[in-house]
Amino acid sequence: MTFSNGSHFVGPRDSAMAMAKKYRDSLASVKIDMEVWVPVHSDDKNEDAVLAWYKETDTYKNGKVDSMYYHDINGVKDGKITFISTLGRKYKK
C-alpha cells in the first residue's frame, strides 16, 4: 500500500486490517462520494486494475471534520486486490 501522504505499508493482510481498524476506531463517521471508477487491463503485462476517483469526508470522534479528494489505483489478480496506491489532495470549498 502507498498512502496519499507518501508513506508505505508492506505486510500480511491481517496486519493491514489491524492498522485500518485502529484508524477507523478514531472516526465517528466516514462519507465517500464516488465520482467514477474504471476497470483497466494492461496487455503488455497482462495485469488488471481498477482506477477510482472520490471525495472522502471523515468526522473524528472529537468533532473535527476533514475532507480529501482521492485517486486510487487498485491492482487486481484472481478477483483479489494485490496492491493499492492512493493519491490525494485537500478539499477546499
matplotlib code that plots the C-alpha trace (Angstrom):
import matplotlib.pyplot as plt

x = [0.0, 1.1, -0.8, -1.6, 0.9, 3.7, 4.1, 4.2, 3.0, 4.1, 2.9, 0.3, -3.4, -4.2, -1.6, -3.2, -6.6, -5.4, -3.9, -7.1, -9.3, -7.2, -7.6, -11.4, -11.8, -10.7, -13.6, -17.3, -18.2, -16.9, -18.7, -17.5, -18.8, -17.7, -17.1, -16.0, -14.3, -12.8, -11.5, -8.4, -6.2, -2.5, -2.0, 1.8, 2.0, -1.4, -2.4, -5.7, -6.5, -9.4, -8.9, -11.2, -11.8, -13.8, -14.2, -13.9, -15.2, -14.0, -15.7, -13.5, -14.9, -13.5, -15.7, -13.0, -14.1, -11.6, -12.3, -9.9, -10.2, -8.6, -7.4, -6.8, -5.1, -6.1, -4.2, -6.4, -5.5, -7.8, -10.6, -8.5, -6.7, -3.0, -1.9, -3.3, -1.8, -3.5, -3.0, -4.9, -5.4, -7.2, -10.8, -11.2, -14.6]
y = [0.0, 3.5, 6.2, 9.7, 11.2, 9.2, 6.5, 2.8, -0.4, -3.9, -6.8, -9.5, -8.9, -9.3, -6.6, -4.2, -4.9, -4.2, -0.9, 0.1, -0.9, 1.3, 4.3, 3.7, 3.5, 7.2, 8.2, 8.8, 8.6, 8.4, 9.6, 8.6, 10.4, 8.2, 10.2, 7.4, 4.1, 2.4, -1.1, -1.3, -4.0, -3.8, -6.1, -6.0, -7.1, -9.0, -7.1, -5.7, -2.7, -0.5, 3.2, 5.2, 8.9, 10.0, 12.6, 11.3, 13.2, 12.0, 13.1, 12.3, 11.4, 14.8, 16.6, 17.5, 17.2, 16.6, 16.2, 15.0, 14.2, 10.8, 8.9, 5.2, 2.6, -0.9, -3.8, -6.9, -10.5, -13.5, -11.3, -10.0, -6.7, -7.1, -3.5, -0.1, 3.2, 6.4, 10.0, 12.7, 16.5, 18.5, 19.5, 23.3, 24.9]
z = [0.0, -0.8, 1.1, -0.1, 2.4, 0.8, 3.5, 2.5, 4.1, 3.1, 5.1, 5.6, 5.2, 8.9, 9.8, 7.2, 8.6, 12.2, 11.0, 9.2, 12.2, 14.5, 12.2, 11.7, 15.5, 15.7, 13.5, 14.2, 10.6, 7.0, 3.9, 0.5, -2.6, -5.5, -8.7, -11.1, -11.2, -14.3, -14.8, -16.9, -18.4, -19.4, -22.4, -22.2, -18.6, -18.5, -15.4, -14.2, -12.1, -11.0, -11.0, -8.7, -8.0, -5.0, -2.2, 1.4, 4.4, 7.8, 11.0, 14.0, 17.5, 18.7, 16.2, 13.7, 10.0, 7.3, 3.5, 0.8, -2.9, -3.8, -6.8, -6.1, -8.3, -7.1, -8.6, -9.1, -9.6, -9.5, -8.1, -5.1, -4.5, -4.8, -4.2, -3.5, -4.4, -3.3, -4.3, -2.5, -2.1, 0.4, -0.4, -0.4, -0.6]

ax = plt.figure().add_subplot(projection="3d")
ax.plot(x, y, z, "-o")
ax.set_aspect("equal")
plt.show()
